[in-house]
């Protein structure tokens, strides 16, 4: 996977429930200049790394993103 893929997962993990627009803004704030962010999100969703519901994205709680507590008001 490209480095941007992992960086996008990190952005979503830090901002659970974010929309594509919010993720794009946050990614640019983190220095990710890739313009294919929607494609990366789709790829991550098809790989079961992300969950999309109602236009919002969450990282699946696996691997390095597995937490004992997922403290977010929209979960």
Residue pairs with C-beta under 8 A, 6 or more apart in sequence:
2 40
4 32
4 34
4 40
5 40
5 43
5 44
7 27
7 30
7 32
8 23
8 27
8 32
8 37
8 40
8 41
8 44
9 44
9 49
9 50
9 59
9 65
11 18
11 23
11 26
11 27
11 30
11 32
12 18
12 23
12 41
12 44
12 50
12 57
12 58
12 59
13 59
13 65
14 26
15 22
15 23
15 26
16 57
16 58
16 59
16 70
16 72
16 74
16 75
17 56
17 57
17 58
17 72
17 74
17 75
18 26
18 56
18 57
19 55
19 56
19 57
20 37
20 38
20 41
20 55
20 57
23 37
23 41
23 57
24 37
27 34
27 37
34 40
41 50
41 52
41 57
44 50
45 51
45 52
45 57
48 60
48 62
49 59
49 60
49 62
50 57
50 58
50 59
50 60
51 57
51 58
51 59
51 60
56 74
58 75
59 65
61 67
61 70
